[in-house]
């Protein structure tokens, strides 16, 4: 079943979960139906699985409860399956600075688990992403033109590209599969 395979792919390939690691799954009522697929996949790898249900947040970027922030710092891998993203919170930043890896699965649903895009996150694409990151870091301007008349020029001088490969391997990394972007 594709949902089961997607859960395994998220943990094995995107999260790189190891047997000795602590996994934290943060979820809310909108993503509770995904738990059985994620938990089933996780239990094949580690016995250290903590589930933390939080109230549904009103908007992206709101801080989770303090208890959740503590759990985050104690975890090697965090899967945040919530309706609103926690990726841009102090709690996520502090957890990553403490060595956690973070997969942002905001707005996930059974439909997302059934979408083959999850399987498009490929580690071998990292060299292409790093090449694009280098081009953007050295660049001064980006110009976008189309046949429909778009003519947009952006100053990117002294900007640092944000390489988000959709998977996390090292402490402090943030990924948001199936998104792979620079």
N, C-alpha and C positions, 0 to 999 in steps of 0.2 A: 504494500500500500504506500502511495506517494507521501502521505503525511508522516508515516513512520520513517521513511527514508530521508525526508526533509529534516526531521528532528535529529536523526543521526548525523546528517551532513552538517547541520548547524554546530553541533557539539564537537564532532571529530575534525572536520575540515576548517570551519570558520572560527571555532573557539579553541581548538587544539587542547581540549581537556585531557588531563593525564590522571592516572589512577590514584596518585598520592595528593591530588589537589582538592581544595574545597570549592564547591560550586554553590553559588547563590542564585536562585531564580526569584526575581521580583515580578509580581503579576497583580492584576486587578480583576474585577468582575468581568471586564470585556475580553480578557484573554484566558480566563480560567479553563476554557475548553481545550486549550493547547497543552495544558500541563501534562496530560497523560502521555503525549508523544515525546515531549522533552524529557520528562522524568524517566520514561522507559529507556530512551537512548542513554541518558546520563548514568542510569544504574548499571549499564553494561561496562562502564569505565570506572566509576568511583562510587564509594559508599558514603562519601561526605557530601550530601545534598541538603541544602537548607532552602525551604520555600518560604517566601515572605509576601503575604497578600497585603496590599495597601489600598486605601480608598482611591477611587478614580479621581484623578486630578483635573482641574478646570482648564489648565493650559500647559503648553510645553514649557519646560524650564523651571517649574516650581520644585522646591526642595521636597524630598521624601521625608517621612517621619524620622526623628532622630535615631530611633532603634534601627531603622533600615540603613541609615548612614553608617552606624557602627558595624552592622553585618557586612556592609560593602567593604569596609577596610579590612575585615577578617577573611576575605574571600580571594581565591586565586583567579577565578573566572566568575563574572557577573553576567547573567542574562536578564536584561530588563525588558520584560514583555508587558508593557503597560500601554494604555491608550494614548498617553501623552509622554513625550520624551523626557528622560532624566539626564540625557547626555551633556547638557550644558548647565549642570548644577555644581555647586561646591561639593556636594556629597560624592558625585562621580569623580570630580577632579581630585579630591582628597584620597579617594580609594585608589585611583590610578597612581597618584604620587606615592602611595604606600605599597605599590607593586601589583595591584590587581589589573587584570585584563577585562575589558568591558565590551559586550555586544549589545548594541542598542536595537531592540526589536519593537520599537514603538509602532503602534497601530497594526500589529500583526493580527491575523485572523486565520481561520481554517482555510479560507480562500488563498491567503498568502502561502500557507504551507503546501497547498496543492499546486502552486505556480512553479513551473520549472525554472524560473529565473534564479531561485536560490542556488541551483546547481551550476549556475554561471560564474559563481565566485571561484576563481581558479588561481592558486598560488603562483603558477607559472606565468601569470600576467604581470607579476610584480615588477619585472624589468621594464616593461612598457610604461607602467605607471611612474616608476622612478625616472625614466627618460623624460616623460612629460613634466614631472615635477622640476627637473633640472632646467628644462627649456623655460618654464614659467618663472623660476627663480632668477634666471639670468636675463629674462626679457624686460623690455621697457614699455612695450605697447602690445595690446591685443586689438585686432580689428576684425569685426564681424560684418560681413556683407551677404546679402541674399538677392536672388532674382526678383523678390517681391519688393525690393527697395530698402531693406534694412541696411543701414550704414552706421555702425556703432564703433567708436574707438575708445578704448579704456587705457588709462595710465596704470601700469602694474609695476612701475619702477620702485625698487626697495620693498616689494611685497614678498612674503614667504608663501609658497604653495602649500596647501593642506592635502597630503596624500592619504586618502582613506581607502585601503585596499579591500575592505569587506571581510577581512579575517584578522585575527589577533594571535600572535605567536609569543610576543615578549611582554614583560611587565610594562604597565603604563599605556598600553595601546588601546585604542578605541576603534571599533568597526561597526558597521551598520549594514549587514547583508540584507538583500542582495546587491546593495549599492557598492560599486567600485568607482571611485572618482578621484581626480586631482583638482 
